[in-house]
Amino acid sequence: MNDANLKMKKAIFKKVEEKKANIYEIIRRFVQIPSVTGEEKKAQRYMEELYSLLGLKVEILVPSKKRWFIILAM
């Protein structure tokens, strides 16, 4: 690993450590949202809100039963 990569890695770990409590809270809230197959909308909306706050564009996709059948059949 070169010096630039090592420096970046250390900077990322430092930021994660600084935000650890916030990260844990986000995960805690997320896992409390019921999201069994076919009923993921509340969990999707939660993540959509978080990503939107970060300025990211979010696209909600709804899988079709036909597509799930194709995936399971592979």
Secondary structure as the mmCIF struct_conf table of DSSP 4:
data_model
#
loop_
_struct_conf.conf_type_id
_struct_conf.id
_struct_conf.beg_label_comp_id
_struct_conf.beg_label_asym_id
_struct_conf.beg_label_seq_id
_struct_conf.end_label_comp_id
_struct_conf.end_label_asym_id
_struct_conf.end_label_seq_id
HELX_RH_AL_P HELX_RH_AL_P1 ASP A 3 GLU A 18
TURN_TY1_P TURN_TY1_P1 LYS A 19 LYS A 19
HELX_RH_AL_P HELX_RH_AL_P2 LYS A 20 VAL A 31
TURN_TY1_P TURN_TY1_P2 GLN A 32 GLN A 32
BEND BEND1 ILE A 33 ILE A 33
TURN_TY1_P TURN_TY1_P3 THR A 37 GLY A 38
HELX_RH_AL_P HELX_RH_AL_P3 LYS A 41 LEU A 53
TURN_TY1_P TURN_TY1_P4 LEU A 54 GLY A 55
HELX_RH_AL_P HELX_RH_AL_P4 LYS A 65 ALA A 73
#
